[in-house]
Amino acid sequence: MLDAYQARIRAHRNNLSRYRRLLKTRLSDLERQFIERRLAEEQAALEALAADALPAFTLPGQPPALATLGAER
């Protein structure tokens, strides 16, 4: 089960990297808004997954409080 969580976390992190790379390219305003929205959604999904999968796990560059976000449910 931990492997499934790790795979999902890896997928979200890969998506975040892809969206950040896309934001460095030339985009229309509409495209940029879409990518920024997807980036925020992916980040939120990753934080929620990390909190549910590994309550003591913290993401690199994130304050420890985000790691306990899902523990309050």
mmJSON file of the N, C-alpha and C atoms, coordinates in Angstrom:
{"data_MODEL":{"atom_site":{
"group_PDB":["ATOM","ATOM","ATOM","ATOM","ATOM","ATOM","ATOM","ATOM","ATOM","ATOM","ATOM","ATOM","ATOM","ATOM","ATOM","ATOM","ATOM","ATOM","ATOM","ATOM","ATOM","ATOM","ATOM","ATOM","ATOM","ATOM","ATOM","ATOM","ATOM","ATOM","ATOM","ATOM","ATOM","ATOM","ATOM","ATOM","ATOM","ATOM","ATOM","ATOM","ATOM","ATOM","ATOM","ATOM","ATOM","ATOM","ATOM","ATOM","ATOM","ATOM","ATOM","ATOM","ATOM","ATOM","ATOM","ATOM","ATOM","ATOM","ATOM","ATOM","ATOM","ATOM","ATOM","ATOM","ATOM","ATOM","ATOM","ATOM","ATOM","ATOM","ATOM","ATOM","ATOM","ATOM","ATOM","ATOM","ATOM","ATOM","ATOM","ATOM","ATOM","ATOM","ATOM","ATOM","ATOM","ATOM","ATOM","ATOM","ATOM","ATOM","ATOM","ATOM","ATOM","ATOM","ATOM","ATOM","ATOM","ATOM","ATOM","ATOM","ATOM","ATOM","ATOM","ATOM","ATOM","ATOM","ATOM","ATOM","ATOM","ATOM","ATOM","ATOM","ATOM","ATOM","ATOM","ATOM","ATOM","ATOM","ATOM","ATOM","ATOM","ATOM","ATOM","ATOM","ATOM","ATOM","ATOM","ATOM","ATOM","ATOM","ATOM","ATOM","ATOM","ATOM","ATOM","ATOM","ATOM","ATOM","ATOM","ATOM","ATOM","ATOM","ATOM","ATOM","ATOM","ATOM","ATOM","ATOM","ATOM","ATOM","ATOM","ATOM","ATOM","ATOM","ATOM","ATOM","ATOM","ATOM","ATOM","ATOM","ATOM","ATOM","ATOM","ATOM","ATOM","ATOM","ATOM","ATOM","ATOM","ATOM","ATOM","ATOM","ATOM","ATOM","ATOM","ATOM","ATOM","ATOM","ATOM","ATOM","ATOM","ATOM","ATOM","ATOM","ATOM","ATOM","ATOM","ATOM","ATOM","ATOM","ATOM","ATOM","ATOM","ATOM","ATOM","ATOM","ATOM","ATOM","ATOM","ATOM","ATOM","ATOM","ATOM","ATOM","ATOM","ATOM","ATOM","ATOM","ATOM","ATOM","ATOM","ATOM","ATOM","ATOM","ATOM","ATOM","ATOM","ATOM","ATOM"],
"id":[1,2,3,4,5,6,7,8,9,10,11,12,13,14,15,16,17,18,19,20,21,22,23,24,25,26,27,28,29,30,31,32,33,34,35,36,37,38,39,40,41,42,43,44,45,46,47,48,49,50,51,52,53,54,55,56,57,58,59,60,61,62,63,64,65,66,67,68,69,70,71,72,73,74,75,76,77,78,79,80,81,82,83,84,85,86,87,88,89,90,91,92,93,94,95,96,97,98,99,100,101,102,103,104,105,106,107,108,109,110,111,112,113,114,115,116,117,118,119,120,121,122,123,124,125,126,127,128,129,130,131,132,133,134,135,136,137,138,139,140,141,142,143,144,145,146,147,148,149,150,151,152,153,154,155,156,157,158,159,160,161,162,163,164,165,166,167,168,169,170,171,172,173,174,175,176,177,178,179,180,181,182,183,184,185,186,187,188,189,190,191,192,193,194,195,196,197,198,199,200,201,202,203,204,205,206,207,208,209,210,211,212,213,214,215,216,217,218,219],
"type_symbol":["N","C","C","N","C","C","N","C","C","N","C","C","N","C","C","N","C","C","N","C","C","N","C","C","N","C","C","N","C","C","N","C","C","N","C","C","N","C","C","N","C","C","N","C","C","N","C","C","N","C","C","N","C","C","N","C","C","N","C","C","N","C","C","N","C","C","N","C","C","N","C","C","N","C","C","N","C","C","N","C","C","N","C","C","N","C","C","N","C","C","N","C","C","N","C","C","N","C","C","N","C","C","N","C","C","N","C","C","N","C","C","N","C","C","N","C","C","N","C","C","N","C","C","N","C","C","N","C","C","N","C","C","N","C","C","N","C","C","N","C","C","N","C","C","N","C","C","N","C","C","N","C","C","N","C","C","N","C","C","N","C","C","N","C","C","N","C","C","N","C","C","N","C","C","N","C","C","N","C","C","N","C","C","N","C","C","N","C","C","N","C","C","N","C","C","N","C","C","N","C","C","N","C","C","N","C","C","N","C","C","N","C","C","N","C","C","N","C","C"],
"label_atom_id":["N","CA","C","N","CA","C","N","CA","C","N","CA","C","N","CA","C","N","CA","C","N","CA","C","N","CA","C","N","CA","C","N","CA","C","N","CA","C","N","CA","C","N","CA","C","N","CA","C","N","CA","C","N","CA","C","N","CA","C","N","CA","C","N","CA","C","N","CA","C","N","CA","C","N","CA","C","N","CA","C","N","CA","C","N","CA","C","N","CA","C","N","CA","C","N","CA","C","N","CA","C","N","CA","C","N","CA","C","N","CA","C","N","CA","C","N","CA","C","N","CA","C","N","CA","C","N","CA","C","N","CA","C","N","CA","C","N","CA","C","N","CA","C","N","CA","C","N","CA","C","N","CA","C","N","CA","C","N","CA","C","N","CA","C","N","CA","C","N","CA","C","N","CA","C","N","CA","C","N","CA","C","N","CA","C","N","CA","C","N","CA","C","N","CA","C","N","CA","C","N","CA","C","N","CA","C","N","CA","C","N","CA","C","N","CA","C","N","CA","C","N","CA","C","N","CA","C","N","CA","C","N","CA","C","N","CA","C","N","CA","C","N","CA","C","N","CA","C","N","CA","C","N","CA","C"],
"label_alt_id":[null,null,null,null,null,null,null,null,null,null,null,null,null,null,null,null,null,null,null,null,null,null,null,null,null,null,null,null,null,null,null,null,null,null,null,null,null,null,null,null,null,null,null,null,null,null,null,null,null,null,null,null,null,null,null,null,null,null,null,null,null,null,null,null,null,null,null,null,null,null,null,null,null,null,null,null,null,null,null,null,null,null,null,null,null,null,null,null,null,null,null,null,null,null,null,null,null,null,null,null,null,null,null,null,null,null,null,null,null,null,null,null,null,null,null,null,null,null,null,null,null,null,null,null,null,null,null,null,null,null,null,null,null,null,null,null,null,null,null,null,null,null,null,null,null,null,null,null,null,null,null,null,null,null,null,null,null,null,null,null,null,null,null,null,null,null,null,null,null,null,null,null,null,null,null,null,null,null,null,null,null,null,null,null,null,null,null,null,null,null,null,null,null,null,null,null,null,null,null,null,null,null,null,null,null,null,null,null,null,null,null,null,null,null,null,null,null,null,null],
"label_comp_id":["MET","MET","MET","LEU","LEU","LEU","ASP","ASP","ASP","ALA","ALA","ALA","TYR","TYR","TYR","GLN","GLN","GLN","ALA","ALA","ALA","ARG","ARG","ARG","ILE","ILE","ILE","ARG","ARG","ARG","ALA","ALA","ALA","HIS","HIS","HIS","ARG","ARG","ARG","ASN","ASN","ASN","ASN","ASN","ASN","LEU","LEU","LEU","SER","SER","SER","ARG","ARG","ARG","TYR","TYR","TYR","ARG","ARG","ARG","ARG","ARG","ARG","LEU","LEU","LEU","LEU","LEU","LEU","LYS","LYS","LYS","THR","THR","THR","ARG","ARG","ARG","LEU","LEU","LEU","SER","SER","SER","ASP","ASP","ASP","LEU","LEU","LEU","GLU","GLU","GLU","ARG","ARG","ARG","GLN","GLN","GLN","PHE","PHE","PHE","ILE","ILE","ILE","GLU","GLU","GLU","ARG","ARG","ARG","ARG","ARG","ARG","LEU","LEU","LEU","ALA","ALA","ALA","GLU","GLU","GLU","GLU","GLU","GLU","GLN","GLN","GLN","ALA","ALA","ALA","ALA","ALA","ALA","LEU","LEU","LEU","GLU","GLU","GLU","ALA","ALA","ALA","LEU","LEU","LEU","ALA","ALA","ALA","ALA","ALA","ALA","ASP","ASP","ASP","ALA","ALA","ALA","LEU","LEU","LEU","PRO","PRO","PRO","ALA","ALA","ALA","PHE","PHE","PHE","THR","THR","THR","LEU","LEU","LEU","PRO","PRO","PRO","GLY","GLY","GLY","GLN","GLN","GLN","PRO","PRO","PRO","PRO","PRO","PRO","ALA","ALA","ALA","LEU","LEU","LEU","ALA","ALA","ALA","THR","THR","THR","LEU","LEU","LEU","GLY","GLY","GLY","ALA","ALA","ALA","GLU","GLU","GLU","ARG","ARG","ARG"],
"label_asym_id":["A","A","A","A","A","A","A","A","A","A","A","A","A","A","A","A","A","A","A","A","A","A","A","A","A","A","A","A","A","A","A","A","A","A","A","A","A","A","A","A","A","A","A","A","A","A","A","A","A","A","A","A","A","A","A","A","A","A","A","A","A","A","A","A","A","A","A","A","A","A","A","A","A","A","A","A","A","A","A","A","A","A","A","A","A","A","A","A","A","A","A","A","A","A","A","A","A","A","A","A","A","A","A","A","A","A","A","A","A","A","A","A","A","A","A","A","A","A","A","A","A","A","A","A","A","A","A","A","A","A","A","A","A","A","A","A","A","A","A","A","A","A","A","A","A","A","A","A","A","A","A","A","A","A","A","A","A","A","A","A","A","A","A","A","A","A","A","A","A","A","A","A","A","A","A","A","A","A","A","A","A","A","A","A","A","A","A","A","A","A","A","A","A","A","A","A","A","A","A","A","A","A","A","A","A","A","A","A","A","A","A","A","A","A","A","A","A","A","A"],
"label_entity_id":["1","1","1","1","1","1","1","1","1","1","1","1","1","1","1","1","1","1","1","1","1","1","1","1","1","1","1","1","1","1","1","1","1","1","1","1","1","1","1","1","1","1","1","1","1","1","1","1","1","1","1","1","1","1","1","1","1","1","1","1","1","1","1","1","1","1","1","1","1","1","1","1","1","1","1","1","1","1","1","1","1","1","1","1","1","1","1","1","1","1","1","1","1","1","1","1","1","1","1","1","1","1","1","1","1","1","1","1","1","1","1","1","1","1","1","1","1","1","1","1","1","1","1","1","1","1","1","1","1","1","1","1","1","1","1","1","1","1","1","1","1","1","1","1","1","1","1","1","1","1","1","1","1","1","1","1","1","1","1","1","1","1","1","1","1","1","1","1","1","1","1","1","1","1","1","1","1","1","1","1","1","1","1","1","1","1","1","1","1","1","1","1","1","1","1","1","1","1","1","1","1","1","1","1","1","1","1","1","1","1","1","1","1","1","1","1","1","1","1"],
"label_seq_id":[1,1,1,2,2,2,3,3,3,4,4,4,5,5,5,6,6,6,7,7,7,8,8,8,9,9,9,10,10,10,11,11,11,12,12,12,13,13,13,14,14,14,15,15,15,16,16,16,17,17,17,18,18,18,19,19,19,20,20,20,21,21,21,22,22,22,23,23,23,24,24,24,25,25,25,26,26,26,27,27,27,28,28,28,29,29,29,30,30,30,31,31,31,32,32,32,33,33,33,34,34,34,35,35,35,36,36,36,37,37,37,38,38,38,39,39,39,40,40,40,41,41,41,42,42,42,43,43,43,44,44,44,45,45,45,46,46,46,47,47,47,48,48,48,49,49,49,50,50,50,51,51,51,52,52,52,53,53,53,54,54,54,55,55,55,56,56,56,57,57,57,58,58,58,59,59,59,60,60,60,61,61,61,62,62,62,63,63,63,64,64,64,65,65,65,66,66,66,67,67,67,68,68,68,69,69,69,70,70,70,71,71,71,72,72,72,73,73,73],
"pdbx_PDB_ins_code":[null,null,null,null,null,null,null,null,null,null,null,null,null,null,null,null,null,null,null,null,null,null,null,null,null,null,null,null,null,null,null,null,null,null,null,null,null,null,null,null,null,null,null,null,null,null,null,null,null,null,null,null,null,null,null,null,null,null,null,null,null,null,null,null,null,null,null,null,null,null,null,null,null,null,null,null,null,null,null,null,null,null,null,null,null,null,null,null,null,null,null,null,null,null,null,null,null,null,null,null,null,null,null,null,null,null,null,null,null,null,null,null,null,null,null,null,null,null,null,null,null,null,null,null,null,null,null,null,null,null,null,null,null,null,null,null,null,null,null,null,null,null,null,null,null,null,null,null,null,null,null,null,null,null,null,null,null,null,null,null,null,null,null,null,null,null,null,null,null,null,null,null,null,null,null,null,null,null,null,null,null,null,null,null,null,null,null,null,null,null,null,null,null,null,null,null,null,null,null,null,null,null,null,null,null,null,null,null,null,null,null,null,null,null,null,null,null,null,null],
"Cartn_x":[0.832,0.0,0.872,1.974,2.875,3.432,3.66,4.155,3.155,1.873,0.848,0.847,0.988,1.048,2.286,3.411,4.642,4.507,3.847,3.64,2.752,1.721,0.835,1.552,2.356,3.131,4.098,4.77,5.706,4.986,3.789,3.021,2.666,2.23,1.897,3.139,4.255,5.493,5.932,5.784,6.113,5.206,3.925,2.988,3.358,3.718,4.127,5.346,6.3,7.495,7.121,6.245,5.821,5.113,4.22,3.51,4.46,5.429,6.404,7.236,7.597,8.33,7.472,6.208,5.308,5.165,5.142,5.012,6.217,7.34,8.53,8.509,7.504,7.402,6.458,6.371,5.49,4.064,3.166,1.776,0.835,-0.365,-1.391,-1.884,-2.613,-3.148,-4.051,-4.879,-5.79,-5.017,-4.002,-3.174,-2.46,-1.928,-1.207,-2.154,-3.364,-4.338,-4.662,-4.843,-5.155,-4.014,-2.79,-1.624,-1.457,-1.631,-1.516,-2.573,-3.788,-4.855,-4.523,-4.058,-3.678,-2.514,-1.575,-0.44,-0.93,-1.84,-2.396,-3.172,-3.928,-4.689,-3.76,-2.722,-1.759,-1.047,-0.669,0.012,-0.903,-2.16,-3.119,-3.337,-3.429,-3.619,-2.405,-1.224,-0.002,0.069,-0.245,-0.215,-1.231,-2.426,-3.449,-3.032,-2.483,-2.041,-0.904,0.041,1.169,0.682,-0.274,-0.797,-1.552,-2.291,-3.046,-2.139,-1.168,-0.316,0.703,1.348,2.428,2.291,1.548,1.288,2.538,3.657,4.87,5.731,5.29,6.054,5.894,6.992,6.916,7.526,6.924,7.422,8.596,9.561,10.7,10.232,10.736,10.401,9.066,8.38,7.078,7.185,6.465,6.484,5.853,6.28,5.744,4.242,3.646,2.194,1.405,1.907,1.21,1.156,2.084,2.119,0.979,0.419,-0.657,-2.017,-2.071,-3.31,-4.408,-4.088,-5.084,-5.397,-4.616,-4.814,-6.037,-6.552,-7.697,-9.033,-9.026,-10.292,-10.943],
"Cartn_y":[-1.195,0.0,1.252,1.209,2.349,2.633,1.568,1.746,2.512,2.25,2.953,4.44,4.744,6.14,6.824,6.129,6.704,6.956,6.056,6.243,7.447,7.614,8.765,10.062,10.048,11.235,11.579,10.568,10.794,11.37,10.857,11.364,12.84,13.197,14.604,15.486,15.012,15.805,15.971,14.92,15.024,16.031,16.003,16.966,18.394,18.58,19.909,20.399,19.537,19.915,20.289,19.498,19.771,21.128,21.414,22.694,23.866,23.693,24.77,25.022,23.948,24.107,24.83,24.462,25.111,26.601,26.977,28.391,29.21,28.557,29.268,29.482,28.939,29.084,30.226,30.485,31.535,31.0,31.611,31.163,32.346,32.045,33.08,33.272,34.331,34.59,33.452,32.959,31.865,30.592,30.277,29.099,29.229,30.415,30.651,30.486,31.012,30.874,29.404,28.664,27.245,26.498,26.736,26.058,26.445,27.711,28.143,27.478,27.344,26.682,25.196,24.535,23.125,22.948,23.876,23.823,23.892,24.8,24.929,23.672,23.108,21.889,20.714,20.582,19.491,19.64,20.859,21.098,20.726,21.127,20.804,19.289,18.628,17.178,16.47,16.944,16.356,16.537,17.718,17.978,17.106,16.973,16.141,14.673,14.207,12.823,12.547,13.459,13.282,13.271,14.105,14.155,12.877,12.335,11.111,9.882,9.851,8.667,8.574,9.659,9.677,10.916,10.844,12.03,12.771,12.082,12.755,13.235,12.986,13.328,14.804,15.492,16.879,16.983,17.783,17.999,18.954,18.759,19.681,21.118,22.024,23.431,23.833,22.906,23.212,23.211,24.105,24.104,22.823,22.348,21.103,21.115,22.287,22.352,21.755,21.822,21.253,19.732,19.125,17.678,17.152,17.956,17.518,17.973,18.525,19.043,17.982,16.781,15.723,15.028,15.208,14.525,15.039,16.202,16.779,16.238,15.465,14.942,13.92],
"Cartn_z":[0.0,0.0,0.0,0.712,0.737,-0.65,-1.429,-2.792,-3.655,-3.461,-4.224,-3.87,-2.579,-2.165,-2.739,-2.697,-3.247,-4.74,-5.444,-6.884,-7.145,-6.358,-6.539,-6.203,-5.137,-4.779,-5.907,-6.441,-7.543,-8.765,-9.052,-10.194,-10.003,-8.798,-8.527,-8.647,-8.115,-8.195,-9.649,-10.447,-11.872,-12.569,-12.234,-12.822,-12.42,-11.148,-10.695,-11.479,-11.687,-12.455,-13.888,-14.475,-15.848,-15.942,-14.99,-15.019,-14.79,-13.909,-13.694,-14.952,-15.64,-16.908,-17.939,-18.002,-18.957,-18.676,-17.413,-17.054,-17.505,-17.748,-18.223,-19.732,-20.403,-21.85,-22.202,-23.475,-23.962,-24.031,-23.268,-23.187,-23.334,-23.827,-23.84,-22.407,-22.165,-20.819,-20.366,-21.278,-20.95,-20.605,-21.386,-21.119,-19.772,-19.513,-18.257,-17.066,-17.17,-16.084,-15.835,-16.923,-16.796,-16.106,-16.544,-15.968,-14.499,-14.174,-12.781,-11.905,-12.438,-11.688,-11.491,-12.53,-12.422,-11.443,-11.464,-10.546,-9.103,-8.825,-7.473,-7.076,-8.01,-7.723,-7.442,-8.238,-8.037,-6.696,-6.351,-5.072,-3.911,-3.995,-2.935,-2.847,-3.992,-4.003,-3.409,-3.733,-3.197,-1.685,-1.209,0.233,0.966,0.403,1.034,1.029,-0.07,-0.163,0.811,0.879,1.794,3.236,3.562,4.927,5.273,4.307,4.552,4.58,3.693,3.562,4.688,4.964,5.949,6.819,7.899,8.714,9.184,9.377,9.841,8.679,7.456,6.263,5.938,5.658,5.213,3.832,3.008,1.659,1.697,0.81,0.767,0.542,1.347,1.197,1.792,2.451,3.037,4.553,5.226,6.694,7.223,8.381,8.944,9.172,9.33,9.567,8.416,7.196,6.056,6.137,6.809,6.913,7.762,8.645,9.504,8.99,7.808,7.243,7.193,6.745,6.621,7.925,8.96,10.219,10.97,10.609,11.322,10.836,9.762,9.202,10.06],
"occupancy":[1.0,1.0,1.0,1.0,1.0,1.0,1.0,1.0,1.0,1.0,1.0,1.0,1.0,1.0,1.0,1.0,1.0,1.0,1.0,1.0,1.0,1.0,1.0,1.0,1.0,1.0,1.0,1.0,1.0,1.0,1.0,1.0,1.0,1.0,1.0,1.0,1.0,1.0,1.0,1.0,1.0,1.0,1.0,1.0,1.0,1.0,1.0,1.0,1.0,1.0,1.0,1.0,1.0,1.0,1.0,1.0,1.0,1.0,1.0,1.0,1.0,1.0,1.0,1.0,1.0,1.0,1.0,1.0,1.0,1.0,1.0,1.0,1.0,1.0,1.0,1.0,1.0,1.0,1.0,1.0,1.0,1.0,1.0,1.0,1.0,1.0,1.0,1.0,1.0,1.0,1.0,1.0,1.0,1.0,1.0,1.0,1.0,1.0,1.0,1.0,1.0,1.0,1.0,1.0,1.0,1.0,1.0,1.0,1.0,1.0,1.0,1.0,1.0,1.0,1.0,1.0,1.0,1.0,1.0,1.0,1.0,1.0,1.0,1.0,1.0,1.0,1.0,1.0,1.0,1.0,1.0,1.0,1.0,1.0,1.0,1.0,1.0,1.0,1.0,1.0,1.0,1.0,1.0,1.0,1.0,1.0,1.0,1.0,1.0,1.0,1.0,1.0,1.0,1.0,1.0,1.0,1.0,1.0,1.0,1.0,1.0,1.0,1.0,1.0,1.0,1.0,1.0,1.0,1.0,1.0,1.0,1.0,1.0,1.0,1.0,1.0,1.0,1.0,1.0,1.0,1.0,1.0,1.0,1.0,1.0,1.0,1.0,1.0,1.0,1.0,1.0,1.0,1.0,1.0,1.0,1.0,1.0,1.0,1.0,1.0,1.0,1.0,1.0,1.0,1.0,1.0,1.0,1.0,1.0,1.0,1.0,1.0,1.0,1.0,1.0,1.0,1.0,1.0,1.0],
"B_iso_or_equiv":[0.0,0.0,0.0,0.0,0.0,0.0,0.0,0.0,0.0,0.0,0.0,0.0,0.0,0.0,0.0,0.0,0.0,0.0,0.0,0.0,0.0,0.0,0.0,0.0,0.0,0.0,0.0,0.0,0.0,0.0,0.0,0.0,0.0,0.0,0.0,0.0,0.0,0.0,0.0,0.0,0.0,0.0,0.0,0.0,0.0,0.0,0.0,0.0,0.0,0.0,0.0,0.0,0.0,0.0,0.0,0.0,0.0,0.0,0.0,0.0,0.0,0.0,0.0,0.0,0.0,0.0,0.0,0.0,0.0,0.0,0.0,0.0,0.0,0.0,0.0,0.0,0.0,0.0,0.0,0.0,0.0,0.0,0.0,0.0,0.0,0.0,0.0,0.0,0.0,0.0,0.0,0.0,0.0,0.0,0.0,0.0,0.0,0.0,0.0,0.0,0.0,0.0,0.0,0.0,0.0,0.0,0.0,0.0,0.0,0.0,0.0,0.0,0.0,0.0,0.0,0.0,0.0,0.0,0.0,0.0,0.0,0.0,0.0,0.0,0.0,0.0,0.0,0.0,0.0,0.0,0.0,0.0,0.0,0.0,0.0,0.0,0.0,0.0,0.0,0.0,0.0,0.0,0.0,0.0,0.0,0.0,0.0,0.0,0.0,0.0,0.0,0.0,0.0,0.0,0.0,0.0,0.0,0.0,0.0,0.0,0.0,0.0,0.0,0.0,0.0,0.0,0.0,0.0,0.0,0.0,0.0,0.0,0.0,0.0,0.0,0.0,0.0,0.0,0.0,0.0,0.0,0.0,0.0,0.0,0.0,0.0,0.0,0.0,0.0,0.0,0.0,0.0,0.0,0.0,0.0,0.0,0.0,0.0,0.0,0.0,0.0,0.0,0.0,0.0,0.0,0.0,0.0,0.0,0.0,0.0,0.0,0.0,0.0,0.0,0.0,0.0,0.0,0.0,0.0],
"pdbx_formal_charge":[null,null,null,null,null,null,null,null,null,null,null,null,null,null,null,null,null,null,null,null,null,null,null,null,null,null,null,null,null,null,null,null,null,null,null,null,null,null,null,null,null,null,null,null,null,null,null,null,null,null,null,null,null,null,null,null,null,null,null,null,null,null,null,null,null,null,null,null,null,null,null,null,null,null,null,null,null,null,null,null,null,null,null,null,null,null,null,null,null,null,null,null,null,null,null,null,null,null,null,null,null,null,null,null,null,null,null,null,null,null,null,null,null,null,null,null,null,null,null,null,null,null,null,null,null,null,null,null,null,null,null,null,null,null,null,null,null,null,null,null,null,null,null,null,null,null,null,null,null,null,null,null,null,null,null,null,null,null,null,null,null,null,null,null,null,null,null,null,null,null,null,null,null,null,null,null,null,null,null,null,null,null,null,null,null,null,null,null,null,null,null,null,null,null,null,null,null,null,null,null,null,null,null,null,null,null,null,null,null,null,null,null,null,null,null,null,null,null,null],
"auth_seq_id":[1,1,1,2,2,2,3,3,3,4,4,4,5,5,5,6,6,6,7,7,7,8,8,8,9,9,9,10,10,10,11,11,11,12,12,12,13,13,13,14,14,14,15,15,15,16,16,16,17,17,17,18,18,18,19,19,19,20,20,20,21,21,21,22,22,22,23,23,23,24,24,24,25,25,25,26,26,26,27,27,27,28,28,28,29,29,29,30,30,30,31,31,31,32,32,32,33,33,33,34,34,34,35,35,35,36,36,36,37,37,37,38,38,38,39,39,39,40,40,40,41,41,41,42,42,42,43,43,43,44,44,44,45,45,45,46,46,46,47,47,47,48,48,48,49,49,49,50,50,50,51,51,51,52,52,52,53,53,53,54,54,54,55,55,55,56,56,56,57,57,57,58,58,58,59,59,59,60,60,60,61,61,61,62,62,62,63,63,63,64,64,64,65,65,65,66,66,66,67,67,67,68,68,68,69,69,69,70,70,70,71,71,71,72,72,72,73,73,73],
"auth_comp_id":["MET","MET","MET","LEU","LEU","LEU","ASP","ASP","ASP","ALA","ALA","ALA","TYR","TYR","TYR","GLN","GLN","GLN","ALA","ALA","ALA","ARG","ARG","ARG","ILE","ILE","ILE","ARG","ARG","ARG","ALA","ALA","ALA","HIS","HIS","HIS","ARG","ARG","ARG","ASN","ASN","ASN","ASN","ASN","ASN","LEU","LEU","LEU","SER","SER","SER","ARG","ARG","ARG","TYR","TYR","TYR","ARG","ARG","ARG","ARG","ARG","ARG","LEU","LEU","LEU","LEU","LEU","LEU","LYS","LYS","LYS","THR","THR","THR","ARG","ARG","ARG","LEU","LEU","LEU","SER","SER","SER","ASP","ASP","ASP","LEU","LEU","LEU","GLU","GLU","GLU","ARG","ARG","ARG","GLN","GLN","GLN","PHE","PHE","PHE","ILE","ILE","ILE","GLU","GLU","GLU","ARG","ARG","ARG","ARG","ARG","ARG","LEU","LEU","LEU","ALA","ALA","ALA","GLU","GLU","GLU","GLU","GLU","GLU","GLN","GLN","GLN","ALA","ALA","ALA","ALA","ALA","ALA","LEU","LEU","LEU","GLU","GLU","GLU","ALA","ALA","ALA","LEU","LEU","LEU","ALA","ALA","ALA","ALA","ALA","ALA","ASP","ASP","ASP","ALA","ALA","ALA","LEU","LEU","LEU","PRO","PRO","PRO","ALA","ALA","ALA","PHE","PHE","PHE","THR","THR","THR","LEU","LEU","LEU","PRO","PRO","PRO","GLY","GLY","GLY","GLN","GLN","GLN","PRO","PRO","PRO","PRO","PRO","PRO","ALA","ALA","ALA","LEU","LEU","LEU","ALA","ALA","ALA","THR","THR","THR","LEU","LEU","LEU","GLY","GLY","GLY","ALA","ALA","ALA","GLU","GLU","GLU","ARG","ARG","ARG"],
"auth_asym_id":["A","A","A","A","A","A","A","A","A","A","A","A","A","A","A","A","A","A","A","A","A","A","A","A","A","A","A","A","A","A","A","A","A","A","A","A","A","A","A","A","A","A","A","A","A","A","A","A","A","A","A","A","A","A","A","A","A","A","A","A","A","A","A","A","A","A","A","A","A","A","A","A","A","A","A","A","A","A","A","A","A","A","A","A","A","A","A","A","A","A","A","A","A","A","A","A","A","A","A","A","A","A","A","A","A","A","A","A","A","A","A","A","A","A","A","A","A","A","A","A","A","A","A","A","A","A","A","A","A","A","A","A","A","A","A","A","A","A","A","A","A","A","A","A","A","A","A","A","A","A","A","A","A","A","A","A","A","A","A","A","A","A","A","A","A","A","A","A","A","A","A","A","A","A","A","A","A","A","A","A","A","A","A","A","A","A","A","A","A","A","A","A","A","A","A","A","A","A","A","A","A","A","A","A","A","A","A","A","A","A","A","A","A","A","A","A","A","A","A"],
"auth_atom_id":["N","CA","C","N","CA","C","N","CA","C","N","CA","C","N","CA","C","N","CA","C","N","CA","C","N","CA","C","N","CA","C","N","CA","C","N","CA","C","N","CA","C","N","CA","C","N","CA","C","N","CA","C","N","CA","C","N","CA","C","N","CA","C","N","CA","C","N","CA","C","N","CA","C","N","CA","C","N","CA","C","N","CA","C","N","CA","C","N","CA","C","N","CA","C","N","CA","C","N","CA","C","N","CA","C","N","CA","C","N","CA","C","N","CA","C","N","CA","C","N","CA","C","N","CA","C","N","CA","C","N","CA","C","N","CA","C","N","CA","C","N","CA","C","N","CA","C","N","CA","C","N","CA","C","N","CA","C","N","CA","C","N","CA","C","N","CA","C","N","CA","C","N","CA","C","N","CA","C","N","CA","C","N","CA","C","N","CA","C","N","CA","C","N","CA","C","N","CA","C","N","CA","C","N","CA","C","N","CA","C","N","CA","C","N","CA","C","N","CA","C","N","CA","C","N","CA","C","N","CA","C","N","CA","C","N","CA","C","N","CA","C","N","CA","C","N","CA","C","N","CA","C","N","CA","C"],
"pdbx_PDB_model_num":[1,1,1,1,1,1,1,1,1,1,1,1,1,1,1,1,1,1,1,1,1,1,1,1,1,1,1,1,1,1,1,1,1,1,1,1,1,1,1,1,1,1,1,1,1,1,1,1,1,1,1,1,1,1,1,1,1,1,1,1,1,1,1,1,1,1,1,1,1,1,1,1,1,1,1,1,1,1,1,1,1,1,1,1,1,1,1,1,1,1,1,1,1,1,1,1,1,1,1,1,1,1,1,1,1,1,1,1,1,1,1,1,1,1,1,1,1,1,1,1,1,1,1,1,1,1,1,1,1,1,1,1,1,1,1,1,1,1,1,1,1,1,1,1,1,1,1,1,1,1,1,1,1,1,1,1,1,1,1,1,1,1,1,1,1,1,1,1,1,1,1,1,1,1,1,1,1,1,1,1,1,1,1,1,1,1,1,1,1,1,1,1,1,1,1,1,1,1,1,1,1,1,1,1,1,1,1,1,1,1,1,1,1,1,1,1,1,1,1]
}}}
